[in-house]
Amino acid sequence: MNASDESAGRTSAPRRKDARRNKEALLDAAAAVFVTSGVDAPVRDIAAEAGVGLGTIYRHFPTRADLIIAVYRHQVDACAEAGPALLANGATPHAALAQWIDLFVDFLVTKHGLAAVLQSENAGFDALHAYFIDRLVPVCTQLLEAAAEAGEIRSDLTAYELMRGVGNLCVGADSDARYDARRLVELLVAGLRRPH
């Protein structure tokens, strides 16, 4: 390896790191816009939120479906990574579980409209759903088990059941201003507590 090869290796790693960070910032901005305006929000709104040009978005995500899928996967990953951190830093395992469920609700709100976008590509939707289950059920299981072992909650509920219940409580929340899904989810999580 000569000197120019070594200097190229040193500059490519920071560039890759910057590119990854920029892409993550773009996905975070898209998620924020999707929450407030839905998945049909204009791409220019996402570009403005991210502080980038339209070309940057289209370079990373040639189609709206590509962007939506990337946002979905990015948020699944963020939600999965948050679980262990919340458990390590939370006041109690139940508090960590409640915080994680709150993040999960945010994620469910963001993914609203995903099914309609991917309706024509059922295999893609099925693959995303499998990714969602594979990444998030083990994290929720870890949180539930920690809270049960601490004697804070009952132990007869599976992570899948809890996540499915939370998901069902969130259905339709965006179409009825009188319905507060987050409040009902909080009641569900509070209801897991063991009677003292």
N, C-alpha and C positions, 0 to 999 in steps of 0.2 A: 504494500500500500504506500503510495507516495503522499507528499504533503497536501496536494490538492484533494486527494481522496479523503484524507483525514478531515480537512476543513469542510468538505461537502457533508460528511457524516455528522459533524457538529452542528451545522446549520439546518439540516433536514429534520432532526429530532425536535428542536424548538418550533420549527414551522408546522410540523405535524401536530404538536401539542396546541399551538395557536389555532390551527384549522379545526381541531376537535373542540376546543373551547368555543370558537365562533359558531360552530354547528350546534353545540349545545345551547348557546345563547339564542340562536335562531329558533330552536325547538321550544325553548322556554317561552319565547315571545309568541310563537304560534299557539301554544297551549293557552296562554293568557287571553289571546284574541278569541280563540275557540270558546272559552268559558263565557266571555261576555257577548260574543256575536254569533256563535255557532260555527260549524265546520264550513259553511258556505261564505264566510267572511271574505271580503276582497283581499287578494294577495298583497295589494299595496298597503293595507292596514297592518298586515304582519310585517312587511318590510319596514314600515314606519316605527312600529313597536320595537323591532330589533335594531333599528338604526342602520339598515343596509339597503342597497338598491335591489330592485326587482330581479336584476340579472343574477345576483348572488343566490337568491332563493331558487330560481330556475336552474342554476348550475348544480345545486345540491339535490333539488327535487323537481324533476322535469314535469311532473303532473301533480294535481291537487291530491290524488289518491296516494302518491308517493310521500307527500308531506304529511298527510293525516296518519298514514301507517307509521312513519318515523316518529311523529309526536306520540302516538299510542305506545310504541315500544319504549321510547325514552321515558315516558311517565311510568310504565310498568317497572322499568329498571330503577327509577328514582324511588318509587314506592317500596320496592323490594329492598333496596339498600338502606332505606330509612328505618326499617323494623329493628335490626340489631343495634343501630345507633340509639334509637329511642329507648330500647330496653336497657342499654348500658348506662344511659344518662337520665332516665326517668326517675321520678320520686318513688314510684312503685311499679311493679309489672302491670297492674290494672291501668295506671295512668299512662304508661307507655302504649298499652293496647288501645286506649281511648284516643290518644294522639294519632296513632297509626290509622285507626278507623276513620278519623277526620281527614287524613291525607287520602285514604281510599275513596271517601266520598268526593273529594275534589277531583280525583282521577275519574270517577264514574261520571261526573258532570262534564268533564272535558271530552270523554269518549262518546257523548251523545251525538248521534248523527253518523257515527262510523259505519253502522250496519247498512244504512241507506247508500252511502258512498260505495261500499264494497259489494252491494247486492249482486251485481253482475259477475263478481268473482268470488263465488262461494268458497273455493279452496283457500283463497287468501284470508278470508274471514276466519275459517276454521283453523288455519295455522296460527293466526293472531290469538284466537281464543285459547288454543293449546299453550301458547307462550305465556299468556296471562295466568292460566291455571298453574303451569309448571313453576313460574317465578313467584307468585304471590301466596298460594296455599301453604307452602312450607314456612314462609315468614309469619303468616297469621297463626299457623300451628305453634311455632316457637313462642309467640307472644301469649297465646292461650295457655300453653303448658306452663310457662313461667308464672302466670297469674294464678293458675290452679295449684301449682306446687307451693306458692306463697300463701295459699288458703284464702285468696281474695275472691275467687269466683268459683262457680260450680264447674265440674269437670266433664259434664256429659254432653257437651256441644262440640262438634267438629268445626275446623276452620272453614271448610267448604260450606257447611250449613250457615255459619255466621255471615260469611261473605255473600252468600246467595240471599240471605235475609236483608242485609244492608242494601244490596243491589235492588231487591224488590221494593224496598222503602223509597228508593230514589227514582223509580220509574214514574214518569209524568210530573215530576216536581217542577220542571221548567214551563209547564203549560197551565199551571194553576197557582196564582199568586197567594191563594189562601192556604196552600199546603206547604208546610215547612218540614221537608224530609230530614234536614239536619237535626232538628229537634227530636224527631221520632227515632233517629239513629242513636242519639244521645240517650234516650230512654231505654232503647234496646241494650246498649252497652252497660248502662247503670243497672239494668235488670239482671245482668250476669252475676252480680255480686252475691256472695253467700250471705244468708241471714246471720246476724250475730246473736 
